[in-house]
């Protein structure tokens, strides 16, 4: 059986590397360092099964990426898990209102990460 695909979107390469390292054994991981690339990957012929999306990014933040994905009929059903630092909790709540499925605080606890992913992909 083919592995499900998770798109990790974060402007910090170290966070992408950390999450990809955690996920690579169980999932196929794609990465984007900005919102524009995330949208391109999500709208490709092989969209991800789930997106881990940082909120605070330059140019296009995670909230804007989520809005665009939820407006597009081809990407509206992809579950989005917001990742945020402590100061971004209010933004996470806004993200849930616009279509996010869950949010996790950074640093992400691996057990929580896998639990949320498994629930959303089952």
C-alpha positions in Angstrom: 0.0 0.0 0.0 1.2 3.5 -0.9 2.1 5.8 1.9 -0.2 8.8 2.5 1.3 12.2 1.7 1.8 14.9 4.2 2.8 18.4 3.2 4.8 20.3 5.8 4.7 24.1 5.3 7.1 26.2 7.4 9.5 29.0 6.6 12.1 27.5 9.0 14.0 24.7 7.2 15.0 23.2 10.6 11.3 22.7 11.5 10.7 21.0 8.1 13.7 18.8 8.7 12.5 17.9 12.2 8.9 17.1 11.1 10.1 15.2 8.0 12.4 13.1 10.1 9.5 12.2 12.5 7.1 11.4 9.7 9.2 9.8 7.0 8.9 6.2 8.2 5.1 6.2 8.2 4.2 8.8 5.6 5.5 10.3 2.3 6.6 13.9 3.1 6.5 16.9 0.8 7.8 20.3 2.0 7.2 24.0 1.2 9.0 26.9 2.7 6.3 29.4 1.8 2.5 29.7 1.1 2.9 30.1 -2.6 4.8 26.8 -2.9 2.3 25.1 -0.6 -0.6 26.2 -2.8 1.1 24.9 -5.9 1.8 21.5 -4.3 -1.7 21.2 -2.9 -3.3 22.0 -6.2 -1.1 19.6 -8.1 -2.3 16.4 -9.8 -1.3 14.5 -6.7 -2.4 16.6 -3.7 -1.3 15.8 -0.2 -3.6 13.8 2.1 -3.0 16.3 5.0 -1.1 19.6 5.5 0.9 20.7 8.5 0.8 24.5 8.2 2.8 27.1 10.1 0.9 30.2 10.7 3.6 32.9 10.9 5.4 33.1 7.5 6.5 36.0 5.4 4.6 37.1 2.2 1.6 34.8 2.8 0.8 33.5 6.3 -0.8 30.2 7.1 -4.3 31.7 7.6 -4.2 33.1 4.0 -3.0 29.7 2.7 -5.9 28.0 4.5 -8.5 30.4 3.1 -7.3 29.8 -0.4 -7.3 26.1 0.0 -10.8 26.0 1.6 -12.2 28.2 -1.3 -10.9 25.8 -3.9 -13.2 22.8 -4.5 -10.2 20.6 -5.4 -8.4 21.3 -2.1 -11.2 22.1 0.3 -11.3 18.6 1.9 -7.6 18.4 2.7 -7.3 18.4 6.5 -5.1 21.3 7.8 -3.2 21.1 11.1 -1.9 24.5 12.1 1.5 24.7 13.9 2.2 27.7 16.0 4.3 29.2 18.7 2.8 30.1 22.0 2.2 33.7 20.9 0.1 32.6 17.9 -2.7 30.9 19.9 -5.3 33.6 18.8 -4.3 33.1 15.2 -4.8 29.3 15.6 -8.3 29.9 16.9 -9.0 32.1 13.8 -7.5 29.3 11.7 -10.0 26.8 13.1 -12.8 29.2 12.3 -11.7 29.3 8.6 -11.4 25.6 8.2 -8.4 24.2 10.1 -9.0 20.7 11.5 -6.6 21.0 14.5 -3.7 23.0 15.8 -0.5 22.0 17.7 1.9 24.2 19.6 5.6 24.3 18.8 7.7 22.6 19.8 5.4 19.7 18.6 5.2 16.7 20.8 5.6 13.6 18.5 2.9 11.6 20.3 0.4 14.4 19.9 1.4 14.9 16.3 0.9 11.3 15.4 -2.4 11.1 17.2 -3.8 14.1 15.4 -2.6 12.8 12.0 -4.0 9.3 12.6 -7.4 10.7 13.6 -7.6 13.0 10.6 -6.4 10.4 8.1 -8.6 7.6 9.3 
